Amino acid sequence: MTCIFCNIKEVILENNLAFAFYDKFPVNKGHLLIIPKRHVEEYFELTNEERTAIDVLLMEGKTLLDKTYEPDGYNIGINCGKAAGQTVFHVHVHLIPRYNGDMEDPRGGVRGVIPKKRIY
C-alpha cells in the first residue's frame, strides 16, 4: 500500500526531519498537517529528534497562520490508532486555526471527539 503522505509535494514549511502542508479536507481555513519525513505510523513511535522537529514546525506554522489568517485560537490534535480516528497511518499533527463564531459553543475543545463528553 502506498502512503499518500510520503508523496506530498505541496510543502509549506520544512526542516531536516519533518514538513508541513495544508490539509486537503480542512476543518477551517489554514488547517495544517505536520508530519515526520520518515514513514512512522503513530506518534509514540517517533524519535525524540522527530518530535522536536515537529514541535518546531508547529511553532513556525502558528506564526505563518497568525500572519496569513489571523485566527482567534488553535486546536492541536493527533489521532493515534484506528480507535482514535486515525485514517492515514503516517503520524500527522493537526494545527487547526479557530475563529470566533466558527461554531456556536466551542467549550470543551478537543473533548468534542466524543460529542456527549464535550460540555461538562
Order of alpha helices (4+ residues) and beta strands (2+ residues): beta-beta-beta-alpha-beta-beta
